[in-house]
Amino acid sequence: MKTKLLSLMLVPLALSLSACGDTWGQRAATGAGIGAGTGLAIAALAGWPLIGSTLVGAAVGGGIGAATTPGGIK
């Protein structure tokens, strides 16, 4: 239960930070980095495989970062 609660708190935080950067590429790269770190942290806490969760987190974070603009989501 504690792990799920922590996961529910970390995911929105990571998503809100995924658009850091001025250009499309910077936002995608920072989103991927934040997503990878979040995926790794959640996987480590939950006991899931680390590599897969890290790759999924990077893909989701990069996608969200690429879909954002400095003013919000496209």
C-alpha positions in Angstrom: 0.0 0.0 0.0 2.8 2.4 0.9 4.5 1.7 -2.5 1.4 2.4 -4.4 0.8 5.7 -2.6 4.4 6.8 -3.2 4.0 5.9 -6.9 0.8 7.9 -7.1 2.6 10.9 -5.7 5.7 10.6 -7.8 4.1 10.2 -11.2 2.2 13.6 -11.3 5.4 15.3 -10.0 7.4 13.7 -12.8 4.9 14.6 -15.4 4.7 18.2 -14.3 8.5 18.5 -14.6 8.7 16.8 -17.9 8.5 20.0 -20.0 11.6 21.7 -18.7 13.4 23.4 -21.6 13.0 26.1 -24.2 13.1 24.0 -27.4 11.2 20.9 -28.4 14.4 18.8 -28.2 15.3 20.0 -24.7 11.8 19.3 -23.4 11.8 15.8 -24.9 15.3 15.1 -23.5 14.6 16.4 -20.0 11.2 14.6 -20.0 13.0 11.3 -20.9 15.5 11.8 -18.2 12.9 12.6 -15.6 10.7 9.7 -16.8 13.6 7.3 -16.6 14.5 8.3 -13.1 10.9 8.1 -12.0 10.5 4.7 -13.6 13.6 3.4 -11.9 12.6 4.7 -8.5 9.1 3.3 -8.7 10.4 -0.1 -10.0 13.0 -0.2 -7.2 10.4 0.5 -4.5 7.8 -1.9 -6.0 10.3 -4.7 -6.7 9.7 -4.7 -10.4 12.3 -5.3 -13.1 14.5 -2.1 -13.3 15.4 -2.0 -17.0 11.9 -2.3 -18.4 10.4 0.2 -16.0 13.2 2.6 -16.8 12.7 2.3 -20.5 9.0 2.8 -20.2 9.5 5.8 -18.0 11.9 7.3 -20.5 9.5 6.8 -23.4 6.5 8.2 -21.5 8.5 11.2 -20.2 10.1 11.9 -23.5 6.7 11.8 -25.2 5.1 14.1 -22.7 8.0 16.5 -22.9 7.8 16.5 -26.7 4.1 17.1 -26.6 4.4 20.2 -24.5 5.1 23.8 -25.3 6.6 26.5 -23.0 3.0 27.5 -22.3 1.5 24.1 -21.8 0.4 21.0 -23.8 -0.2 21.3 -27.5 
